[in-house]
């Protein structure tokens, strides 16, 4: 019994597809995010079983810690998966003896194909997902109905009985341990609208852009260069960049769990991991800025009491390591007994990290990035400055050229970065106000929370 046969069984009764591969894989990623964020995570802690091919599909750490998994993977990835799933956090084993929080690797056969496949079973939610189809006829299949899921499990049990009876027995025991399964008849009706909303919010890539017949080439050029079109393209690009970077990072982290790595190799892998993390955060910030630019300005901000001094102290080691890769040093000084501020702590860490990156990109090796936090009337003042020897005098550096509504291009450093306006709007959404002076000096003011 091949996994390709299982995909065909899942597709019975589903209309034929008409997508290309790029489009259908975009649907797959959106479906995974919808399943995890909107349906599995809200259920809270629970037991469960997941089966996937040709790589682990689930990527939320909370789910991976709870659910027991089996993954059919190519033999070439054996070393990586034996050391731990590339999508599992450190310390999580693939040992099958664990009740939850790991997965067992199984061999992928040539007849199985390489299209993604995922089954998830919990007491309150059961689903199967797969991609299949010839070029130009690709489709995403998502099934919630008990008869189809039961048939899929029977085929998997048949497969394991022939290839690995011990794992077949363990899978049956794991499913029996879940007890009675509740099936929500309305699940499919809720899933597909949420998937459509997520796809719309992700902004379509070029392969999904519909053909629009304009009256003239000039009209078409004007439409494609509108701010809304530019922002949609920017959001799509940042999503496409972050996805492979996240895959590279998780593979690197799985290698780093091995105890037999030479020290030089370990150091190089750690450097790659750091660079991937830095760029993932950077493009995530660009995506956030683009989203804010598409939203109408609002004065209704959901801000919370935030210990900014403590947050800076927690982030200091991460930033220090990030700057060290560029041969930069860092100093942090916080006045004692500082009050709390009003901000959005969930996003503040990402935005501050982006500001550190933006501030430090034009500095030469050996410079010192200085951060100071002190009272300023009814606000706290967070100041970024550089060592006196490398301060840039007005007119010395090439002026940044704006590229669209969010990004600017710095000819002096050859890098893209958030524009001043986009950065100011980001901080405004967090309750802060950004003041940037000539040279390497900028300040962010945060309102003090009332006691």
Helices and strands as residue ranges (DSSP letters): H 3-10, H 21-34, I 35-40, G 41-43, E 48-54, H 61-66, E 68-73, G 75-77, H 78-83, E 103-107, G 110-112, E 117-122, E 126-132, E 139-143, H 146-163, H 165-176, H 187-202, G 206-208, H 217-224, H 227-256, H 263-294, E 304-306, H 308-324, E 329-334, E 341-343, H 345-360, E 368-376, E 379-386, G 388-390, E 401-403, E 407-410, E 415-418, H 420-429, E 432-436, E 441-447
